Amino acid sequence: MSRTAEYIREVDQWSAHNYGPLPVVLERGEGVWVWDVDGRKYLDMLAAYSAVNQGHRHPRIIEALERQAGRLTLTSRAFHNDRMGPFLRRLCEATGFDRALPMNTGAEAVETALKAARKWGYEVKGVPADQAEIIVCENNFHGRTTTIVGFSSEHQYRQGFGPFAPGFITIPYGDTDALERAIGPDTVGFLVEPIQGEGGIVVPPDGYMKTVQEICRANRVLVLNDEIQTGLGRTGKMFCGDWDGERGDILIVGKALGGGVFPVSGILANDDVMDVFHPGDHGSTFGGNPLGAAVGEASLAVIVDEGLPDRSLELGTWLQDRLRDIESPHVAEVRGRGLMIGVEIKKESGPARPFCNALMERGILCNDTHHQVIRIAPPLVISRDELEVALDVITEVVGVGSPVGAA
Ligand SMILES: *Cc1c(COP(=O)(O)O)cnc(C)c1O
């Protein structure tokens, strides 16, 4: 039996079956490349759902991790540590907000944003107790807590996990008229992804976030901009909202903030919102820990110093054009911004998963999202030459004469 098969058998026996990964077992990574336990090499075109924008084991981030691991790793927020301040300062300077509240995972940061918006609604806007409403979009993905899955429109994410928290209203994505109609006197926030990632790389109409911000500003509603996946360079701008010149009232960050090394997330807001939090209102044992802060600071520095947003824009535009040029009986559409790209497979060609398997067998790791979409989102440190390698394989797998698909 191959080592791959042995590992998969072990994990099948001992792990909860809450994931269905591709049958590849990775043991090493460097930059855009990963290696499996049988010595095969792959180009990572998923980058851990954009948590590895800086590439695997970026030397500067690993150095920060090692240096901090040799000094102090966790204090809890019962005490100060000497790394959180410099990290949050850098984060605020990079994003343009007054204050940051550090957490660990994306879902926790979304929960933090929901709590901030509700408390702002009661204390600043004057909404009656327990009446606050938050508007969300169909086809959203914001994480997996019970509150968050409660307003998911994905049947499987909710099925069996109710009862759910009230206070959420769902509207179609990309539809600013629907937003305007849904806002009532008790609306405190609109939670939105500037491109829906898990929903299938759904790009809203041009100017969407700008109009969203205008409508919300006029109605005293906070924009909760979930840039956990789209932020930190992925879409060819520092934040995807920058395409429309808006970063929201609460900016939610995660994933690449930890450089693929350590979970680091948080929310950013100005004083009028962040001042609703007082000691004891909210917290996390690991939030703001020195190890995460050191990693977060280095991860942010790499994105800025290496100009990764510009690189994503240039290479992403190039790759999208090349992908659209592929003569294919299977591809319905290529869409995205920067290096956040979805290749939608036609229904009659079957689901995207077999195409991802074929790519894997040829050394390219992608995953499928929303059944029909191949997600292409490599580390932003990738080179044009490396993308050419991927493009050749993708052309072979989705193009004329493809070994996969019903056609
Ligand atoms: C991944 C993701 C989350 C959840 O982050 P976790 O770290 O998995 O909890 C939330 N929102 C968006 C847009 C995401 O892509």
The ligand as an SDF file (V2000), in Angstrom:
LIG
                    3D

 15 15  0  0  0  0  0  0  0  0999 V2000
  -13.0250   31.3880    5.4400 C   0  0  0  0  0  0  0  0  0  0  0  0
  -14.0390   32.4540    5.6210 C   0  0  0  0  0  0  0  0  0  0  0  0
  -14.6320   32.6930    6.8780 C   0  0  0  0  0  0  0  0  0  0  0  0
  -14.4020   31.8030    8.0770 C   0  0  0  0  0  0  0  0  0  0  0  0
  -13.0760   31.7440    8.4900 O   0  0  0  0  0  0  0  0  0  0  0  0
  -12.5900   30.5460    9.4470 P   0  0  0  0  0  0  0  0  0  0  0  0
  -11.1810   30.9240    9.7960 O   0  0  0  0  0  0  0  0  0  0  0  0
  -12.6880   29.2860    8.6630 O   0  0  0  0  0  0  0  0  0  0  0  0
  -13.5050   30.5510   10.6290 O   0  0  0  0  0  0  0  0  0  0  0  0
  -15.5050   33.7580    6.9800 C   0  0  0  0  0  0  0  0  0  0  0  0
  -15.7840   34.5420    5.9100 N   0  0  0  0  0  0  0  0  0  0  0  0
  -15.2390   34.3340    4.7110 C   0  0  0  0  0  0  0  0  0  0  0  0
  -15.5830   35.2430    3.5810 C   0  0  0  0  0  0  0  0  0  0  0  0
  -14.3620   33.2740    4.5090 C   0  0  0  0  0  0  0  0  0  0  0  0
  -13.8510   33.0400    3.2950 O   0  0  0  0  0  0  0  0  0  0  0  0
  1  2  1  0
  2  3  1  0
  2 14  2  0
  3  4  1  0
  3 10  2  0
  4  5  1  0
  5  6  1  0
  6  7  2  0
  6  8  1  0
  6  9  1  0
 10 11  1  0
 11 12  2  0
 12 13  1  0
 12 14  1  0
 14 15  1  0
M  END
$$$$
